[in-house]
Amino acid sequence: MEIFKVIINNIVITLDQNNPEIILMGRGLGFKQRSGNNIDENLIEKRFSLSSSDNEESSVSQLLSNISLEYIRVANKILNYAEEIFNTNISDSKIISLSDHIHSALE
């Protein structure tokens, strides 16, 4: 499996055999990676399929297309800081929901 696009250190996009996009999340999954590099499948914690039926975009695809990459980066920094301060692990899936909250608050 190859990286199609690196979003942030913990989120990358890949394509399946029929080319629908799949979002992969995992600590360090996109760190020092670029398009075309092989994905270390041991690092994958979550998968979000962006394939849709009847040519309708999935809710995850719509959500990500409406959220600025800068909001995703800010959410990632906030969650990393919270992990450090509270000495805990926060699920990478929280990046999407926090990014959406930031987007809603600022738009």
NORURRA-V880318 format. One record per residue. N is the residue number from 0. RES is the residue in one small letter. SS is DSSP state (a for helix, b for strand, c for the rest). PSI is psi as a letter, one per 40 degrees, with the letter a starting at -180 (* if undefined). D_FIRST is the distance of its C-alpha to the first C-alpha in whole Angstrom. Layout:
n = <N:N>
res = <RES:RES>
ss = <SS:SS>
psi = <PSI:PSI>
d_first = <D_FIRST:D_FIRST>
This chain:
n = <0:1:2:3:4:5:6:7:8:9:10:11:12:13:14:15:16:17:18:19:20:21:22:23:24:25:26:27:28:29:30:31:32:33:34:35:36:37:38:39:40:41:42:43:44:45:46:47:48:49:50:51:52:53:54:55:56:57:58:59:60:61:62:63:64:65:66:67:68:69:70:71:72:73:74:75:76:77:78:79:80:81:82:83:84:85:86:87:88:89:90:91:92:93:94:95:96:97:98:99:100:101:102:103:104:105:106>
res = <m:e:i:f:k:v:i:i:n:n:i:v:i:t:l:d:q:n:n:p:e:i:i:l:m:g:r:g:l:g:f:k:q:r:s:g:n:n:i:d:e:n:l:i:e:k:r:f:s:l:s:s:s:d:n:e:e:s:s:v:s:q:l:l:s:n:i:s:l:e:y:i:r:v:a:n:k:i:l:n:y:a:e:e:i:f:n:t:n:i:s:d:s:k:i:i:s:l:s:d:h:i:h:s:a:l:e>
ss = <c:b:c:c:b:b:b:b:c:c:b:b:b:b:b:c:c:c:c:c:b:b:b:b:b:c:c:c:c:c:c:c:c:c:c:c:c:b:c:c:a:a:a:c:c:b:b:b:b:c:c:c:c:c:c:c:c:c:a:a:a:a:a:a:a:a:c:c:a:a:a:a:a:a:a:a:a:a:a:a:a:a:a:a:a:a:c:c:c:c:c:c:c:a:a:a:a:a:a:a:a:a:a:a:a:a:c>
psi = <h:i:h:d:h:h:d:a:d:e:h:i:h:i:i:a:d:e:e:i:i:h:h:h:i:i:h:e:d:e:h:f:i:i:h:e:i:i:h:h:e:d:e:h:d:i:h:h:h:e:i:i:i:f:f:h:i:i:d:d:d:d:d:d:d:e:h:i:d:d:d:d:d:d:d:d:d:d:d:d:d:d:d:d:d:e:f:i:h:h:h:d:e:e:d:d:d:d:d:d:d:d:d:d:d:e:*>
d_first = <0:4:7:9:12:14:16:18:17:16:14:11:10:7:8:8:10:13:12:13:12:11:12:11:14:15:17:16:12:13:16:17:13:13:11:9:9:6:6:9:8:12:13:11:15:15:13:15:14:16:17:21:23:26:25:25:23:22:24:21:20:24:24:22:23:26:26:26:23:26:27:24:24:28:27:24:27:30:27:27:31:31:29:31:35:35:33:30:27:26:23:20:21:24:23:23:26:28:26:28:31:31:31:34:36:36:36>
